[in-house]
């Protein structure tokens, strides 16, 4: 009986680990988005995560919300430097997220400054 319980428990641990590894290492999609960086903050009561938003429209009606993993310190640093500027974000979308990773399924992996298409370039 003890051996059966141990095998069932071990099987559940392996399945759970495989599920979490799948969610972390297998992205649903990846891409690039550009816009004005309007927010980057560390938020949460018990578990703090980095969350941000870019505005992709003139009126601010098109907001792209994203998260940044704590391990991506250089991305967080660049986002803080580029606050209020036009940026290009490379991101991956995960199937699902956990509260320890962030609020959204979109995770920024790289950020570069970009030129706004709304500025008159004469």
N, C-alpha and C positions, 0 to 999 in steps of 0.2 A: 504494500500500500504506500509506504514512504517513497519507494523508488518510483512509483507511478506519479505521485504528486510532484516529486522532484523533476521528472521528465516533462510533465505538463507545464510547470513553472518555468523551466529552462526553455521550452518551446515558445512560451508567451514572451519571454524576455528577448529571444532571438527575433521573433516576428516584430515586436515593438521596435527593436533596434534597427531592423531592416526598413521599417516604415519611416522612421525618423531620418535615416541615412538617405532614403529615396527622396524625401521632401527637401532635404538640404542640398544634395549633390545633383539632382536632376531638375533643371529649370524647365518651366512650362514654355516660356518664350524669352527672348532678349531683344533689346532694341535701343534706340536713341530718341530722346525728346529734348526740345529746346524751349526755353522760356525765361522769364524774369524770376529769379530766385526771391521769393517773398517771405519765406520762413524756413528756419532750421533751428530746432530746439531739442533738448533732452527732456523727455516727459515721462511721467508715470509716478505712482505712489510707492509701490513696493519694488517693482522692476522698472528701471529707467531704460528707455530706448530712444534712439535718435530718429526724429521724424522731420520731414520737410515738405515744402510745397513750391511749385513753380506755376506762374501764370502764363498760359499759352495763348491768351487772347488780349485784345486791346482793353476790353471792359473788365477783365478779370473773371469772366464767367467760366472760362475753361481752366480749371485748376487740376494739376496733376500732383497727387499726394504720393510720397515715397518714404521709405525707411532706409536707414544705413546701419549695418552691423557694427558693433563696438570694435571689432578687430580691424576695420577699415579706417584707422586713425588719420591717414593722409587725406582720405576723401572728406572726413568730418572737418579737418583743418582747412581744406580748400573751400568747402561750402561756407564756413564761417567767414573766411576772407572775402568771398564773392557775394555776400549778402547784398541784395538790392540790384545786382547786375544781371545781364543776360548771360545765361550759361547753357551748355550742352551736356546732358546727362546720359551716360550709358548705364543700362540697368538690366537686371534679370527679373523675370516674374516667376514666382514659385506657385505650385499647385495650392498650397496652403501655408499659413504661417502660425507660429506659436507666439504667445505673449512675451516670451523672452527674446525673440528676434525683432519684433516690431509690429506696428498696427496694420500695415498694408502688406500686400503680396509682392510689391515692387521694391527691389533692393538696388540702390545705386552702387555701382562698382567703380565708376570713374566720372570726374567732372572737369570740364575745360571751359574757360571763358569763351564767349562767342559774341558776334555782332548782332545787334537787334535789327530785324528787317523793317521795323517801324520808324527808324531814324532816316531822315532825308539824306541821301548820299550823293549830293551834287558835286 
